[in-house]
């Protein structure tokens, strides 16, 4: 994760135009020296969301939402802190310099993005204006893909003419090594894609990171689809195809449709189902699941094909979400139809009905597993029930396990007592791949929790800053990085009367603080419980320090190094401290 120099972050702060940014997402109307809109963070009829001209903060007088450009992107589009900073830098043409000057490996990602953006223009031009492209265009029209669809998703055509893309790129002085790193040119200096329809693959922010190339003639060499190889920008296991078109709606509605193919995703998105994604050239995995969980997804609809592969994919993907406590339902597509062909033949309204009548995951699982067995046979039935019960017991949420076992008992007419969860709940600590148990620090976790509440919720609940100031000092923090960020936050808040994340990042004294800030803000907060949980965290810190003082005195007494008189004095002090457990002092806004 990169850490950026103060100078480049300061340049970014000066370049950001908050009105320009927010008006690209919601409708702002100018009224005197203010811009007004209906708040995107709560339902309202009368606009109460305002931005003062030349201000760097927004404020809602209805729900008290308040923040800067970074907080808007984090709250509205569910971006991470780093994603928001990089998105703003790209939008306002600021080059972010890294402060941890590690030797840079490989080419600049900016150069790769430039190559990919220009390649997209080239492929679109070839689709519309070349002789070869006319055949590709005719094929697309025959598949029910019209001009609006093509332009919306920037579909293009890679000609068969040798090195055509490379000749085009030379006009822009884009080097061959960058084309290779972007996956556009092979090691033997040939264009990677040839004689294929080009479907751009974008990241969650809408930036092109690769292509899925489909052949439309039998004579074209190779499989039906060829994807961009792994590059510094394109990691198949992490890409959710279609997310850039659907991120906002998925975050708002907390639901998602998952399909198998890119054309299925594009057809559904084009037809109004802008909460659809697909995996990318690989099995749908835990990274994809986590990306959607980070967007707040609570309901998953599986629209896989009705063939054997689609059913197996539904079972596997559904299990990944159920394991995380996410509700899963499966759409009953007719055999022989995928979402793309279903929409073309039967229309969006009937697809909506499929969503509304979707089958819950457990019922689907029982139905599939029981197809080829005799449920009247006690042995066969017992085997099926045990197979599904074992799968359920591997899920991570005890309540989900409990309720699912009860439902399994009802659906299979099995006594609940025979399916009681006798295993220890599969509760585990989730860690990143490079984090060892020895690195999990309880003090770091506790202090990070407190800072997260402050940084993300102080604008909505400003009195929690007063509570922090009344109860805590820098000496309450054991982690130096947390101590530094706490001091920086309090100073910044007093100066601006607002929690400005970009200013806090600029004011951090080193790479460690900035990296910790980015890591800390990755975790989401429950806004509805913000005040109570913040107070609870403050109490835990006070209790920790209170108990440590007692332990310190106890150790001195037991060390054997004190005189009898000193030991008695320490014992008295121990009793006094024991009776004086600190309680959080609540400070209101008045």
C-alpha positions as CSV (number, residue, x, y, z in Angstrom):
1,X,0.0,0.0,0.0
2,X,1.6,3.3,-1.0
3,X,2.2,6.3,1.2
4,X,2.2,9.7,-0.5
5,X,4.4,12.7,0.1
6,X,2.9,15.7,2.0
7,X,3.7,17.9,-1.0
8,X,1.7,15.8,-3.5
9,X,-1.3,15.5,-1.0
10,X,-1.2,19.3,-0.5
11,X,-1.3,19.8,-4.2
12,X,-4.2,17.5,-4.4
13,X,-6.1,19.4,-1.7
14,X,-5.6,22.6,-3.6
15,X,-6.8,21.1,-6.9
16,X,-10.0,19.4,-5.6
17,X,-13.2,21.1,-6.7
18,X,-15.8,19.6,-4.4
19,X,-18.8,20.9,-6.4
20,X,-17.3,19.5,-9.6
21,X,-16.8,16.1,-7.9
22,X,-20.2,15.8,-6.2
23,X,-22.2,17.2,-9.1
24,X,-21.0,14.2,-11.2
25,X,-22.9,11.9,-8.8
26,X,-25.9,13.9,-7.6
27,X,-27.8,17.0,-9.0
28,X,-26.7,20.3,-7.4
29,X,-28.6,23.5,-7.8
30,X,-26.9,26.9,-7.1
31,X,-28.8,29.2,-4.7
32,X,-26.8,32.4,-4.0
33,X,-23.5,31.4,-2.4
34,X,-24.6,27.8,-1.8
35,X,-25.2,24.6,-3.8
36,X,-28.1,22.5,-2.6
37,X,-29.3,18.9,-3.3
38,X,-31.3,16.1,-1.9
39,X,-29.0,14.3,0.5
40,X,-27.6,11.1,-1.0
41,X,-27.2,9.6,2.5
42,X,-30.8,9.6,3.6
43,X,-34.3,9.8,2.0
44,X,-35.7,13.3,1.9
45,X,-38.1,15.5,-0.2
46,X,-36.7,18.9,0.7
47,X,-33.0,19.4,-0.2
48,X,-30.9,19.8,3.0
49,X,-27.5,18.8,1.6
50,X,-25.4,22.0,1.0
51,X,-22.0,23.0,-0.2
52,X,-20.9,26.6,0.3
53,X,-19.1,28.1,-2.7
54,X,-15.3,27.6,-2.5
55,X,-15.7,25.3,0.5
56,X,-14.0,21.9,0.8
57,X,-16.8,20.3,2.9
58,X,-20.4,19.3,2.4
59,X,-23.0,19.3,5.1
60,X,-26.6,17.9,5.5
61,X,-28.9,19.6,7.9
62,X,-31.2,16.6,7.9
63,X,-28.9,13.6,8.8
64,X,-25.9,15.7,9.9
65,X,-23.6,14.1,7.3
66,X,-20.5,16.2,6.9
67,X,-17.2,15.6,5.3
68,X,-14.6,16.4,2.6
69,X,-14.2,14.9,-0.9
70,X,-12.6,11.7,0.5
71,X,-15.4,11.1,3.0
72,X,-17.9,11.6,0.2
73,X,-16.3,8.9,-2.0
74,X,-15.9,6.6,1.0
75,X,-19.5,7.0,2.1
76,X,-21.3,7.3,-1.3
77,X,-19.3,4.9,-3.5
78,X,-17.9,2.8,-0.6
79,X,-14.3,3.4,-1.7
80,X,-11.4,2.7,0.6
81,X,-9.3,5.6,1.8
82,X,-6.5,4.9,-0.7
83,X,-9.0,4.3,-3.6
84,X,-10.6,7.7,-2.8
85,X,-7.2,9.5,-2.8
86,X,-6.1,7.9,-6.1
87,X,-9.5,8.5,-7.7
88,X,-9.3,12.2,-6.8
89,X,-5.7,12.5,-8.0
90,X,-6.7,11.0,-11.4
91,X,-9.8,13.1,-11.7
92,X,-8.0,16.4,-10.9
93,X,-4.7,15.5,-12.7
94,X,-2.4,15.4,-9.8
95,X,0.6,13.1,-9.8
96,X,1.0,11.4,-6.4
97,X,4.5,10.9,-5.3
98,X,5.3,8.0,-2.9
99,X,7.1,9.0,0.3
100,X,8.5,5.5,0.9
101,X,11.0,5.6,-1.9
102,X,11.3,1.9,-2.4
103,X,12.9,1.0,-5.7
104,X,10.0,0.9,-8.2
105,X,9.5,-2.4,-10.0
106,X,8.1,-2.4,-13.4
107,X,6.6,0.5,-15.4
108,X,4.4,3.3,-14.1
109,X,0.8,2.3,-13.7
110,X,-0.1,5.6,-15.2
111,X,1.7,4.7,-18.4
112,X,-0.1,1.4,-18.5
113,X,-3.5,3.1,-18.0
114,X,-2.7,5.5,-20.8
115,X,-1.8,2.7,-23.1
116,X,-5.1,0.9,-22.3
117,X,-7.2,4.0,-22.7
118,X,-5.7,4.7,-26.1
119,X,-6.1,1.1,-27.2
120,X,-9.8,1.3,-26.4
121,X,-10.1,4.3,-28.7
122,X,-8.2,2.4,-31.4
123,X,-10.4,-0.7,-31.1
124,X,-13.6,1.4,-31.2
125,X,-12.4,3.2,-34.3
126,X,-11.6,-0.1,-36.0
127,X,-15.1,-1.5,-35.2
128,X,-16.9,1.5,-36.8
129,X,-14.5,2.6,-39.6
130,X,-12.6,-0.4,-40.9
131,X,-13.7,-2.9,-43.5
132,X,-13.0,-5.8,-41.2
133,X,-14.9,-4.1,-38.4
134,X,-18.1,-4.2,-40.4
135,X,-18.3,-7.9,-40.1
136,X,-17.8,-7.7,-36.4
137,X,-20.5,-5.0,-36.2
138,X,-22.9,-7.1,-38.2
139,X,-22.3,-10.0,-35.8
140,X,-23.0,-7.8,-32.8
141,X,-26.2,-6.5,-34.3
142,X,-27.3,-10.2,-35.0
143,X,-26.8,-10.8,-31.2
144,X,-29.2,-8.0,-30.3
145,X,-26.4,-5.7,-29.4
146,X,-27.3,-2.2,-30.7
147,X,-25.3,1.0,-31.1
148,X,-26.2,2.4,-27.7
149,X,-25.1,-0.9,-26.0
150,X,-21.8,-0.8,-27.9
151,X,-21.0,2.8,-26.9
152,X,-22.1,2.3,-23.3
153,X,-19.6,-0.5,-22.8
154,X,-16.9,0.8,-25.3
155,X,-16.9,-2.4,-27.3
156,X,-14.4,-2.5,-30.1
157,X,-12.6,-4.7,-32.7
158,X,-9.0,-5.9,-32.9
159,X,-8.1,-6.2,-36.6
160,X,-6.2,-9.1,-38.1
161,X,-3.7,-6.6,-39.7
162,X,-0.2,-7.4,-38.1
163,X,1.0,-4.9,-35.6
164,X,-1.8,-2.4,-36.3
165,X,-2.2,-1.4,-32.7
166,X,1.6,-0.9,-32.3
167,X,1.7,1.4,-35.3
168,X,-1.1,3.4,-33.8
169,X,0.6,3.7,-30.4
170,X,3.8,5.0,-31.9
171,X,2.0,8.2,-32.8
172,X,1.6,8.8,-29.0
173,X,5.2,7.8,-28.2
174,X,4.0,4.9,-26.1
175,X,6.9,2.5,-25.7
176,X,6.8,-1.2,-26.6
177,X,7.7,-2.3,-23.0
178,X,4.6,-0.5,-21.7
179,X,2.4,-2.2,-24.3
180,X,3.8,-5.6,-23.2
181,X,3.3,-4.9,-19.5
182,X,-0.3,-3.8,-20.2
183,X,-0.9,-7.1,-22.0
184,X,-1.4,-5.6,-25.4
185,X,1.7,-6.9,-27.1
186,X,3.3,-10.4,-26.9
187,X,7.0,-11.1,-26.1
188,X,7.6,-11.8,-29.8
189,X,6.4,-8.3,-30.6
190,X,3.0,-9.2,-32.1
191,X,-0.3,-7.6,-31.1
192,X,-1.8,-9.8,-28.4
193,X,-5.4,-9.5,-29.7
194,X,-6.3,-10.2,-33.4
195,X,-9.5,-10.6,-35.3
196,X,-11.7,-10.4,-32.2
197,X,-14.5,-8.4,-30.7
198,X,-13.0,-6.4,-27.7
199,X,-14.9,-6.0,-24.4
200,X,-13.0,-3.7,-22.0
201,X,-12.6,-4.9,-18.4
202,X,-12.6,-2.0,-15.9
203,X,-11.7,-1.8,-12.3
204,X,-14.2,-0.7,-9.6
205,X,-13.5,3.0,-10.5
206,X,-14.2,2.5,-14.2
207,X,-10.6,2.5,-15.4
208,X,-9.7,0.0,-18.2
209,X,-7.4,-2.7,-16.9
210,X,-7.7,-5.3,-19.6
211,X,-9.9,-7.0,-22.2
212,X,-12.0,-10.0,-22.8
213,X,-11.7,-10.8,-26.5
214,X,-14.4,-12.9,-28.3
215,X,-14.0,-14.5,-31.6
216,X,-17.0,-14.3,-34.0
217,X,-15.7,-16.4,-36.9
218,X,-14.8,-20.1,-36.7
219,X,-11.7,-19.4,-38.7
220,X,-10.2,-17.3,-35.9
221,X,-7.4,-19.1,-34.1
222,X,-7.8,-20.0,-30.5
223,X,-10.7,-20.5,-27.9
224,X,-14.0,-18.5,-28.0
225,X,-12.6,-16.0,-25.4
226,X,-9.1,-14.8,-24.7
227,X,-8.5,-12.5,-21.7
228,X,-5.7,-10.1,-21.0
229,X,-2.9,-12.0,-19.2
230,X,-2.0,-11.1,-15.6
231,X,-0.5,-7.6,-15.4
232,X,0.3,-5.1,-12.7
233,X,-3.2,-3.7,-13.2
234,X,-5.2,-6.9,-14.0
235,X,-5.4,-9.6,-11.4
236,X,-8.1,-12.1,-12.5
237,X,-8.9,-13.4,-9.0
238,X,-9.7,-9.9,-7.8
239,X,-11.7,-8.5,-10.7
240,X,-15.5,-8.2,-10.5
241,X,-16.6,-7.6,-14.1
242,X,-19.3,-4.9,-14.3
243,X,-18.7,-3.5,-10.8
244,X,-17.8,0.0,-12.1
245,X,-21.4,0.3,-13.6
246,X,-23.1,-1.1,-10.5
247,X,-21.0,-0.1,-7.4
248,X,-23.3,2.8,-6.3
249,X,-26.5,0.8,-6.6
250,X,-25.1,-2.3,-5.0
251,X,-24.0,-0.2,-2.0
252,X,-27.3,1.5,-1.8
253,X,-29.6,-1.5,-2.2
254,X,-27.2,-4.0,-0.5
255,X,-28.0,-6.7,-3.1
256,X,-26.2,-8.2,-6.1
257,X,-26.9,-10.5,-9.0
258,X,-23.9,-12.8,-9.9
259,X,-23.7,-14.3,-13.4
260,X,-21.1,-16.5,-15.1
261,X,-20.2,-14.5,-18.3
262,X,-19.4,-11.0,-19.3
263,X,-22.1,-10.7,-21.9
264,X,-24.6,-11.9,-19.3
265,X,-23.5,-9.1,-17.0
266,X,-23.5,-6.5,-19.7
267,X,-27.0,-7.5,-20.9
268,X,-28.5,-7.2,-17.4
269,X,-26.8,-3.9,-16.7
270,X,-27.9,-2.5,-20.0
271,X,-31.5,-3.7,-19.3
272,X,-31.7,-1.9,-16.0
273,X,-30.3,-4.4,-13.5
274,X,-27.3,-2.2,-12.4
275,X,-26.5,-4.5,-9.5
276,X,-24.9,-7.3,-11.6
277,X,-21.4,-8.6,-11.6
278,X,-19.4,-11.6,-12.9
279,X,-16.2,-13.3,-12.1
280,X,-13.3,-12.8,-14.5
281,X,-11.8,-15.8,-16.2
282,X,-11.5,-17.7,-13.0
283,X,-13.6,-19.3,-10.3
284,X,-15.6,-16.9,-8.1
285,X,-13.5,-16.7,-4.9
286,X,-13.1,-15.3,-1.5
287,X,-11.6,-12.0,-2.8
288,X,-14.7,-11.4,-4.9
289,X,-16.9,-12.2,-1.8
290,X,-15.0,-9.8,0.4
291,X,-15.3,-7.0,-2.2
292,X,-19.0,-7.3,-2.2
293,X,-19.2,-7.6,1.6
294,X,-17.2,-4.4,1.9
295,X,-20.0,-2.7,-0.2
296,X,-22.5,-3.9,2.4
297,X,-24.2,-6.7,0.4
298,X,-26.9,-8.5,2.4
299,X,-28.7,-10.4,-0.4
300,X,-27.1,-12.4,-3.3
301,X,-29.0,-13.7,-6.3
302,X,-27.3,-16.4,-8.4
303,X,-28.2,-16.3,-12.1
304,X,-26.0,-19.1,-13.3
305,X,-26.9,-21.2,-16.3
306,X,-29.1,-24.2,-15.8
307,X,-26.5,-26.7,-17.1
308,X,-24.2,-28.9,-14.9
309,X,-21.4,-26.3,-14.7
310,X,-23.9,-23.6,-13.8
311,X,-25.4,-25.7,-11.0
312,X,-22.0,-26.6,-9.6
313,X,-21.0,-22.9,-9.7
314,X,-24.2,-22.0,-7.9
315,X,-23.5,-24.5,-5.1
316,X,-19.9,-23.3,-4.6
317,X,-20.5,-19.6,-4.8
318,X,-23.6,-19.8,-2.7
319,X,-21.6,-21.6,0.0
320,X,-19.0,-18.9,0.1
321,X,-21.6,-16.2,0.9
322,X,-23.7,-18.4,3.3
323,X,-20.5,-19.0,5.1
324,X,-20.2,-15.3,5.7
325,X,-23.8,-15.0,6.9
326,X,-25.1,-13.5,3.6
327,X,-28.5,-14.6,2.3
328,X,-28.3,-16.4,-1.0
329,X,-31.1,-17.1,-3.5
330,X,-30.9,-18.8,-6.9
331,X,-32.8,-17.9,-10.0
332,X,-34.5,-20.7,-11.9
333,X,-33.4,-20.0,-15.5
334,X,-35.0,-22.3,-18.1
335,X,-32.6,-25.0,-19.4
336,X,-30.8,-23.8,-22.5
337,X,-31.1,-20.1,-21.6
338,X,-28.5,-17.8,-20.0
339,X,-29.4,-14.4,-18.6
340,X,-28.3,-12.7,-21.9
341,X,-30.6,-14.9,-24.1
342,X,-33.4,-14.9,-21.5
343,X,-33.6,-11.1,-21.6
344,X,-33.5,-11.0,-25.4
345,X,-36.2,-13.6,-25.7
346,X,-38.5,-12.8,-22.8
347,X,-37.6,-9.3,-21.7
348,X,-36.6,-7.6,-18.4
349,X,-40.0,-7.8,-16.7
350,X,-40.0,-11.6,-16.7
351,X,-36.4,-11.6,-15.4
352,X,-37.6,-9.4,-12.6
353,X,-40.2,-12.1,-11.8
354,X,-37.4,-14.6,-11.7
355,X,-35.6,-12.5,-9.1
356,X,-38.8,-12.2,-7.0
357,X,-39.4,-15.9,-7.1
358,X,-35.8,-17.0,-6.6
359,X,-35.3,-20.1,-4.5
360,X,-33.4,-19.9,-1.2
361,X,-30.0,-21.5,-1.1
362,X,-30.8,-24.4,1.3
363,X,-34.0,-25.4,-0.6
364,X,-32.0,-25.3,-3.9
365,X,-29.2,-27.4,-2.3
366,X,-31.6,-30.1,-1.1
367,X,-33.4,-30.1,-4.4
368,X,-30.1,-30.7,-6.3
369,X,-28.6,-33.2,-4.0
370,X,-31.8,-35.3,-3.9
371,X,-32.3,-35.5,-7.7
372,X,-30.5,-38.8,-8.1
373,X,-31.3,-40.6,-4.9
374,X,-34.3,-42.3,-3.4
375,X,-35.5,-40.1,-0.5
376,X,-37.8,-43.0,0.7
377,X,-34.6,-44.9,1.5
378,X,-33.5,-44.2,5.1
379,X,-29.9,-44.8,4.3
380,X,-30.0,-42.4,1.2
381,X,-31.9,-39.8,3.1
382,X,-29.5,-40.0,6.1
383,X,-26.5,-39.6,3.8
384,X,-28.0,-36.5,2.1
385,X,-29.0,-34.9,5.4
386,X,-25.6,-35.5,6.9
387,X,-23.8,-34.2,3.8
388,X,-25.7,-30.9,3.9
389,X,-25.5,-30.6,7.7
390,X,-21.7,-31.1,7.5
391,X,-21.5,-28.3,5.0
392,X,-23.6,-26.0,7.1
393,X,-21.5,-26.6,10.2
394,X,-18.4,-25.3,8.4
395,X,-20.0,-21.8,8.1
396,X,-18.5,-19.0,10.2
397,X,-21.6,-17.5,11.8
398,X,-23.1,-19.6,14.7
399,X,-26.6,-18.1,14.4
400,X,-26.6,-18.8,10.6
401,X,-25.5,-22.4,11.4
402,X,-28.2,-22.9,14.0
403,X,-31.0,-21.5,11.9
404,X,-29.9,-23.3,8.8
405,X,-29.8,-26.7,10.7
406,X,-33.3,-26.0,11.9
407,X,-34.5,-25.2,8.4
408,X,-32.8,-28.4,7.1
409,X,-34.7,-30.4,9.7
410,X,-38.0,-28.9,8.6
411,X,-37.3,-29.3,4.8
412,X,-36.2,-32.9,5.2
413,X,-38.7,-33.8,8.0
414,X,-35.9,-34.8,10.3
415,X,-36.0,-34.3,14.1
416,X,-34.1,-31.1,15.1
417,X,-32.4,-32.9,18.0
418,X,-30.7,-35.2,15.5
419,X,-29.1,-32.2,13.7
420,X,-28.1,-30.2,16.8
421,X,-24.8,-28.4,16.1
422,X,-22.4,-30.4,18.3
423,X,-19.3,-28.9,16.8
424,X,-17.5,-25.9,18.2
425,X,-18.7,-22.8,16.1
426,X,-16.2,-22.1,13.4
427,X,-15.2,-18.7,14.9
428,X,-11.8,-17.6,13.7
429,X,-9.7,-14.4,13.5
430,X,-9.5,-13.2,9.9
431,X,-6.1,-11.9,9.0
432,X,-4.4,-10.8,5.8
433,X,-2.1,-13.3,4.2
434,X,1.0,-11.7,5.5
435,X,-0.1,-11.2,9.1
436,X,1.1,-13.7,11.7
437,X,-0.5,-14.4,15.1
438,X,2.4,-12.7,16.8
439,X,1.6,-9.5,15.0
440,X,-1.9,-9.3,16.4
441,X,-1.7,-6.6,19.0
442,X,-4.7,-6.0,21.3
443,X,-3.6,-2.5,22.2
444,X,-3.2,-1.6,18.5
445,X,-6.7,-3.0,17.7
446,X,-8.4,-1.1,20.6
447,X,-6.7,2.2,19.8
448,X,-7.4,1.8,16.1
449,X,-11.1,1.3,16.9
450,X,-11.2,4.5,18.9
451,X,-9.5,6.5,16.1
452,X,-11.7,5.0,13.4
453,X,-14.8,6.2,15.3
454,X,-13.3,9.7,15.6
455,X,-12.1,10.0,12.0
456,X,-15.3,8.7,10.4
457,X,-18.0,9.9,12.7
458,X,-16.8,13.1,14.3
459,X,-18.4,15.3,11.6
460,X,-21.8,13.6,12.2
461,X,-21.5,13.5,16.0
462,X,-19.1,16.3,16.9
463,X,-19.7,15.9,20.7
464,X,-17.7,12.6,20.6
465,X,-14.6,14.7,20.0
466,X,-15.4,16.6,23.3
467,X,-15.9,13.2,25.0
468,X,-12.4,12.2,23.8
469,X,-10.8,15.4,24.9
470,X,-12.5,15.2,28.3
471,X,-11.5,11.6,29.0
472,X,-8.3,10.9,27.1
473,X,-4.8,12.4,26.7
474,X,-2.0,11.3,24.5
475,X,-0.6,9.3,27.5
476,X,-3.6,7.0,27.4
477,X,-2.2,5.6,24.1
478,X,0.4,2.8,24.1
479,X,1.0,2.7,20.4
480,X,3.1,5.6,19.2
481,X,1.4,5.7,15.8
482,X,-2.0,5.9,17.4
483,X,-0.8,8.6,19.9
484,X,0.5,10.7,16.9
485,X,-2.7,10.4,14.9
486,X,-4.8,11.2,18.0
487,X,-2.8,14.4,18.6
488,X,-3.0,15.3,14.9
489,X,-6.7,14.7,14.8
490,X,-7.5,16.9,17.8
491,X,-5.4,19.8,16.5
492,X,-6.9,19.6,13.1
493,X,-10.4,19.4,14.4
494,X,-10.0,22.3,16.7
495,X,-8.6,24.3,13.8
496,X,-11.2,23.4,11.2
497,X,-14.1,22.3,13.3
498,X,-14.3,19.3,11.1
499,X,-12.6,16.0,10.5
500,X,-10.8,16.5,7.2
501,X,-9.2,13.2,6.2
502,X,-7.0,14.7,3.6
503,X,-5.6,17.3,6.0
504,X,-5.0,14.5,8.6
505,X,-3.1,12.5,6.0
506,X,-1.0,15.6,5.1
507,X,-0.3,16.3,8.8
508,X,0.9,12.8,9.6
509,X,4.6,12.8,10.3
510,X,5.7,9.6,8.6
511,X,5.1,6.7,6.3
512,X,4.1,4.5,9.2
513,X,1.3,6.8,10.3
514,X,-0.1,7.2,6.8
515,X,0.0,3.5,6.1
516,X,-1.8,2.9,9.4
517,X,-4.3,5.5,8.6
518,X,-5.2,3.8,5.3
519,X,-5.3,0.4,6.9
520,X,-7.5,1.6,9.8
521,X,-10.0,3.3,7.6
522,X,-10.5,0.1,5.5
523,X,-12.8,-1.3,8.2
524,X,-16.5,-0.1,8.1
525,X,-18.4,1.4,11.1
526,X,-22.0,0.9,12.2
527,X,-23.2,4.5,12.0
528,X,-26.4,3.7,13.9
529,X,-24.5,2.6,17.0
530,X,-21.6,5.1,16.6
531,X,-22.1,7.1,19.8
532,X,-22.6,4.1,22.1
533,X,-19.8,2.1,20.7
534,X,-17.4,5.0,20.8
535,X,-18.2,5.6,24.5
536,X,-17.7,1.8,25.1
537,X,-14.3,2.0,23.4
538,X,-13.2,5.0,25.5
539,X,-14.3,3.0,28.6
540,X,-12.2,0.1,27.5
541,X,-9.1,2.3,27.2
542,X,-9.7,3.8,30.6
543,X,-10.2,0.4,32.1
544,X,-7.0,-0.9,30.5
545,X,-4.9,1.9,32.0
546,X,-6.7,1.6,35.3
547,X,-6.0,-2.1,35.6
548,X,-2.4,-1.6,34.5
549,X,-1.8,0.8,37.3
550,X,-3.1,-1.8,39.8
551,X,-0.9,-4.5,38.3
552,X,2.1,-2.2,38.4
553,X,1.6,-1.6,42.2
554,X,0.9,-5.3,42.8
555,X,4.2,-6.3,41.1
556,X,6.2,-3.8,43.2
557,X,4.7,-5.2,46.4
558,X,5.4,-8.8,45.3
559,X,8.9,-8.0,44.1
560,X,10.3,-8.3,47.7
561,X,12.3,-5.1,47.2
562,X,10.0,-2.9,49.3
563,X,10.3,-2.3,53.1
564,X,7.3,-3.2,55.2
565,X,6.4,0.5,55.5
566,X,6.6,0.9,51.7
567,X,4.6,-2.2,51.1
568,X,1.8,-1.0,53.4
569,X,1.7,2.4,51.6
570,X,1.5,0.6,48.2
571,X,-1.2,-1.7,49.5
572,X,-3.3,1.3,50.6
573,X,-2.7,3.0,47.3
574,X,-3.8,-0.3,45.5
575,X,-7.1,-0.3,47.4
576,X,-7.8,3.3,46.7
577,X,-7.2,2.8,42.9
578,X,-9.3,-0.4,43.0
579,X,-12.3,1.6,44.4
580,X,-11.9,4.4,41.8
581,X,-12.7,2.7,38.5
582,X,-12.8,5.5,35.9
583,X,-16.2,6.2,34.3
584,X,-16.5,8.0,30.9
585,X,-17.5,11.6,31.4
586,X,-20.3,12.4,28.9
587,X,-20.1,15.8,27.3
588,X,-23.0,17.2,25.3
589,X,-23.0,19.7,22.4
590,X,-24.1,22.6,24.6
